[in-house]
Amino acid sequence: MQLARVLGEVVSTMKDEHLTGLKLLVVQPIAASGESTGRALVALDSVGAGVGEHVFFVRGREAAFPFYPAEPPTDATIVGIVDHWTTE
């Protein structure tokens, strides 16, 4: 899992039929310090996250698991909203 900040929403009128009804969000991966790391990406939302929230997401095959038994074509899915975190 990786931390990220939700930057915005994606609106797509033409997409794979298995993505119908699913929310697409632009997320910026962040380090535990809160600094941006890597490039922004589009992720499916399985938890109702919104713009400006901190979330954690998964990549790869596991990204489709929250939608079981459906298997949407995704390689990134938001699986949690972060309330707060601490580092030492």
C-alpha positions in Angstrom: 0.0 0.0 0.0 1.1 3.6 -0.7 0.0 6.9 0.7 -1.4 9.5 -1.7 -3.2 12.8 -1.8 -6.3 13.1 -4.0 -5.8 15.9 -6.5 -9.0 15.7 -8.6 -11.6 13.7 -10.4 -11.6 12.2 -13.9 -14.7 12.3 -16.0 -14.9 9.9 -18.9 -18.0 9.4 -21.1 -16.4 6.6 -23.1 -14.8 3.8 -21.1 -14.7 0.1 -20.6 -18.1 -1.2 -19.6 -16.7 -2.8 -16.5 -15.8 0.8 -15.2 -19.4 2.0 -15.5 -20.5 3.5 -12.2 -17.0 3.6 -10.7 -15.4 6.8 -9.6 -11.9 7.7 -11.0 -9.6 9.9 -9.0 -6.2 11.5 -9.8 -3.9 10.8 -6.9 -0.4 12.0 -6.1 1.8 9.4 -4.2 3.4 10.9 -1.1 6.1 9.8 1.3 5.5 9.5 5.0 6.9 13.0 5.4 4.0 14.3 3.2 6.3 15.2 0.2 5.2 14.2 -3.3 7.0 11.2 -4.7 6.7 10.0 -8.3 4.1 10.8 -10.9 0.4 11.4 -10.3 -1.9 8.6 -11.5 -5.5 7.6 -11.9 -7.0 5.2 -9.4 -10.5 3.7 -8.9 -12.2 4.7 -5.7 -13.6 1.9 -3.5 -14.2 4.0 -0.4 -15.8 7.3 -1.3 -12.7 9.5 -1.1 -12.8 13.2 -2.1 -10.4 15.8 -3.4 -7.9 17.0 -0.9 -8.1 13.8 1.3 -5.1 11.6 2.1 -5.7 8.0 1.1 -3.8 4.7 0.7 -4.0 2.7 -2.4 -2.9 -0.6 -3.8 -1.4 -1.4 -7.2 -1.3 -4.5 -9.4 -3.6 -7.5 -9.4 -4.9 -6.7 -5.9 -6.4 -3.4 -7.2 -9.4 -5.3 -8.5 -10.1 -7.2 -5.3 -12.3 -4.6 -3.6 -14.9 -5.0 -6.4 -15.1 -8.8 -6.2 -16.8 -10.7 -7.9 -16.5 -8.0 -10.6 -13.0 -7.5 -12.0 -12.7 -4.0 -13.4 -9.6 -3.3 -15.5 -7.5 -1.4 -13.0 -3.9 -1.3 -11.8 -4.6 1.2 -8.9 -7.4 1.4 -6.4 -8.0 3.6 -3.3 -8.7 1.2 -0.4 -8.7 3.6 2.6 -9.0 7.2 3.8 -6.3 8.3 6.2 -7.4 10.1 9.3 -3.8 10.9 10.5 -0.4 9.3 10.6 2.8 9.8 12.7 6.4 9.0 12.0 9.3 8.8 14.3 
